[in-house]
Amino acid sequence: MSPMNLGKKIKKLRGDAGLSYVAAAEQLRASVSQIQNWESGQTKPSADSIRSICRVYGVSSDWLLGIGAKRSR
């Protein structure tokens, strides 16, 4: 199985959490278009956004960025 890129991981985390774009945007303090752009790979989240993604979804930044092999949950 090939490793997931950052956008695919963010999309999977949102889906696994059962969050709509609107709900995810509220929790991540981002706009819906930002999340859509991250998930599609058009843009990358800022360092602050990466911290929020990790906090909201309970994953390590190492896993999210492809440095480590495991999620923190």
C-alpha positions as CSV (number, residue, x, y, z in Angstrom):
1,M,0.0,0.0,0.0
2,S,1.4,3.4,-1.0
3,P,1.7,6.1,1.7
4,M,-1.0,8.7,1.7
5,N,-0.1,12.3,0.9
6,L,-1.0,15.1,3.3
7,G,-4.2,16.1,1.5
8,K,-5.5,12.5,1.5
9,K,-4.7,12.2,5.2
10,I,-6.6,15.3,6.1
11,K,-9.6,14.2,4.0
12,K,-9.5,10.7,5.6
13,L,-9.3,12.2,9.1
14,R,-12.3,14.5,8.4
15,G,-14.2,11.6,7.0
16,D,-13.3,9.2,9.8
17,A,-14.5,11.9,12.3
18,G,-17.8,12.2,10.4
19,L,-17.3,16.0,9.9
20,S,-18.7,18.1,7.1
21,Y,-16.5,20.8,5.6
22,V,-18.4,23.3,7.7
23,A,-18.0,21.5,11.0
24,A,-14.3,20.8,10.3
25,A,-13.8,24.5,9.4
26,E,-15.3,25.5,12.7
27,Q,-13.2,23.1,14.7
28,L,-10.0,23.9,12.8
29,R,-10.6,27.7,12.7
30,A,-10.2,27.6,9.0
31,S,-12.4,28.3,6.0
32,V,-14.2,25.6,4.1
33,S,-12.2,26.6,1.0
34,Q,-8.9,26.3,2.9
35,I,-9.8,22.7,3.9
36,Q,-10.9,21.9,0.4
37,N,-7.6,23.2,-0.9
38,W,-5.6,21.2,1.6
39,E,-7.5,18.0,0.8
40,S,-7.0,18.5,-3.0
41,G,-3.4,19.4,-2.6
42,Q,-3.7,22.9,-4.1
43,T,-2.3,24.4,-0.9
44,K,-0.6,23.2,2.3
45,P,-1.7,24.1,5.8
46,S,0.4,26.5,7.8
47,A,2.3,25.4,10.9
48,D,-0.6,26.7,13.1
49,S,-3.1,24.8,11.0
50,I,-1.1,21.6,11.3
51,R,-1.1,22.0,15.1
52,S,-4.9,22.4,15.0
53,I,-5.3,19.4,12.7
54,C,-3.3,17.3,15.0
55,R,-5.1,18.5,18.1
56,V,-8.6,18.1,16.7
57,Y,-8.0,14.7,15.1
58,G,-5.7,13.3,17.7
59,V,-2.8,12.5,15.5
60,S,0.9,13.3,15.7
61,S,2.5,15.8,13.4
62,D,5.1,13.2,12.5
63,W,2.3,10.9,11.2
64,L,0.5,13.7,9.4
65,L,3.6,14.9,7.6
66,G,4.8,11.4,6.7
67,I,7.7,11.3,9.1
68,G,6.3,8.6,11.4
69,A,4.4,5.5,10.7
70,K,1.6,5.6,13.3
71,R,-1.2,7.8,14.4
72,S,-1.2,8.9,18.0
73,R,-4.6,7.4,18.7
